[in-house]
Every structure is written in structure tokens, then in C-alpha cells.
Amino acid sequence: MDDKLDLTFQALADPTRRAILSMLLEDDMAVTDVAEPFEMSLAAISKHLTILTRAGLISQEKRGRVKWCKLEPGAMKAASVWMQGFGQFEPVNLDAFETYLETLLGAEGEERETQG
């Protein structure tokens, strides 16, 4: 159990991986579509996807010649339960979490546009 929890938190520690998870909230995506908004190589994105897959947060499957990524909906349950054990955290409301991620990513995108 602790190893799985470690993998989950390690995967969530990176902002690129959190952004990928947010993108996958909408729908399954081809790896090339996941990579599109990031200024990094496809190989670098693949490494991020491997970490997310190893943590069980996403799954990947090949459909024809295209590799697709899918968010695994129950993957963060163990982390949520662990945090609730401290009594300082409310149960995770996934709808509110999605809204938070959309707001955060929208603000980051606007910030990049004003800097560019």
C-alpha cells in the first residue's frame, strides 16, 4: 500500500503530470495530442506518461497505430483516504478538484500569454 501511495504522490509532484491529468479529465487522448500544448519532446512527454501509468493514474492502450491515454477514475482514492486519516482534509470532491485544476491551468495559460 505504501509503495502505491508513494508512486501516486511522486507522480502528482510534477506540474506537467498534473496538467496532463487535467487534460485527461475531459476525454481519452492520443499521446501526440497530449504532447501538443507542451514545449518538450515527445520522448519527454512519454516519460511523464510512463510515470503516470506506473502510478496507476492513467492507462495506455494501442488502437491501431495510435497510443491512447485514459484517466483511471479511482486511482487517487487511496491518496484521498490517506489524507482524510489526518482529519485535516475534507473528502476529495472530484468536481471541485476539476474546477480548481481548470482555474489553475487557465490562470497559468493567461500568465504565459502576457509574458510572451
PLY file of the C-alpha trace (Angstrom):
ply
format ascii 1.0
element vertex 116
property float x
property float y
property float z
element edge 115
property int vertex1
property int vertex2
end_header
0.00 0.00 0.00
2.76 2.48 0.90
4.59 1.86 -2.39
1.44 2.62 -4.37
0.86 5.77 -2.33
4.47 6.85 -2.88
4.08 6.38 -6.63
0.87 8.41 -6.63
2.36 11.37 -4.75
5.59 11.26 -6.78
3.54 11.36 -9.98
1.44 14.27 -8.68
4.51 16.24 -7.60
5.28 17.38 -11.15
3.25 20.25 -12.68
3.46 18.77 -16.19
1.95 15.50 -14.98
-0.80 17.35 -13.11
-1.57 19.28 -16.30
-1.75 16.01 -18.26
-4.20 14.59 -15.71
-6.32 17.72 -16.03
-6.39 17.34 -19.81
-7.47 13.71 -19.49
-10.41 14.73 -17.27
-12.16 15.76 -20.48
-11.66 12.59 -22.54
-9.17 9.95 -23.67
-6.38 11.44 -25.77
-3.77 10.23 -28.23
-0.21 10.66 -26.96
0.53 13.17 -29.73
-2.47 15.27 -28.65
-1.30 15.13 -25.02
2.14 16.37 -26.11
0.86 19.22 -28.29
0.47 22.01 -25.69
3.86 21.36 -24.06
7.17 22.76 -25.19
9.05 19.49 -24.84
9.87 16.48 -26.94
7.55 13.56 -27.46
10.14 11.43 -25.63
9.90 13.70 -22.57
6.09 13.51 -22.61
6.35 9.72 -22.92
8.46 9.64 -19.75
5.79 11.63 -17.90
3.10 9.27 -19.22
5.13 6.25 -18.08
5.31 7.68 -14.55
1.56 8.34 -14.52
0.90 4.83 -15.83
3.21 3.21 -13.26
1.34 5.10 -10.52
-1.94 3.77 -11.92
-3.30 7.27 -12.53
-3.70 6.65 -16.26
-3.77 3.67 -18.57
-2.42 3.49 -22.11
-3.61 1.32 -24.95
-2.71 1.00 -28.57
-5.58 1.42 -31.03
-4.24 0.71 -34.47
-1.09 2.77 -34.85
-2.07 5.31 -32.18
-1.38 5.05 -28.46
-4.22 6.44 -26.33
-4.16 7.65 -22.72
-7.10 7.33 -20.36
-7.56 8.71 -16.86
-8.20 5.99 -14.29
-11.06 7.42 -12.20
-10.47 5.57 -8.93
-6.70 5.90 -8.96
-6.45 8.71 -6.38
-8.80 7.08 -3.91
-6.01 5.64 -1.73
-4.32 9.06 -1.55
-7.63 10.70 -0.64
-8.31 8.12 2.08
-4.77 8.56 3.44
-5.17 12.36 3.63
-8.55 12.04 5.33
-6.87 10.00 8.04
-5.25 13.17 9.31
-8.62 14.75 9.93
-7.42 17.99 8.39
-8.75 17.27 4.94
-12.30 17.02 3.75
-13.18 14.16 1.42
-11.99 14.97 -2.06
-14.77 16.38 -4.19
-13.62 15.43 -7.69
-15.89 18.00 -9.34
-14.39 20.76 -7.21
-10.89 19.38 -7.90
-11.58 19.50 -11.64
-12.81 23.10 -11.36
-9.71 24.01 -9.35
-7.40 22.45 -11.96
-9.22 24.22 -14.80
-8.91 27.54 -12.97
-5.25 26.96 -12.15
-4.33 25.90 -15.67
-6.35 28.73 -17.17
-4.50 31.25 -14.99
-1.13 29.74 -15.94
-2.06 29.94 -19.63
-3.07 33.59 -19.31
0.17 34.34 -17.45
2.24 32.74 -20.23
0.35 34.77 -22.86
1.06 38.05 -21.09
4.74 37.14 -20.67
5.12 36.03 -24.31
0 1
1 2
2 3
3 4
4 5
5 6
6 7
7 8
8 9
9 10
10 11
11 12
12 13
13 14
14 15
15 16
16 17
17 18
18 19
19 20
20 21
21 22
22 23
23 24
24 25
25 26
26 27
27 28
28 29
29 30
30 31
31 32
32 33
33 34
34 35
35 36
36 37
37 38
38 39
39 40
40 41
41 42
42 43
43 44
44 45
45 46
46 47
47 48
48 49
49 50
50 51
51 52
52 53
53 54
54 55
55 56
56 57
57 58
58 59
59 60
60 61
61 62
62 63
63 64
64 65
65 66
66 67
67 68
68 69
69 70
70 71
71 72
72 73
73 74
74 75
75 76
76 77
77 78
78 79
79 80
80 81
81 82
82 83
83 84
84 85
85 86
86 87
87 88
88 89
89 90
90 91
91 92
92 93
93 94
94 95
95 96
96 97
97 98
98 99
99 100
100 101
101 102
102 103
103 104
104 105
105 106
106 107
107 108
108 109
109 110
110 111
111 112
112 113
113 114
114 115
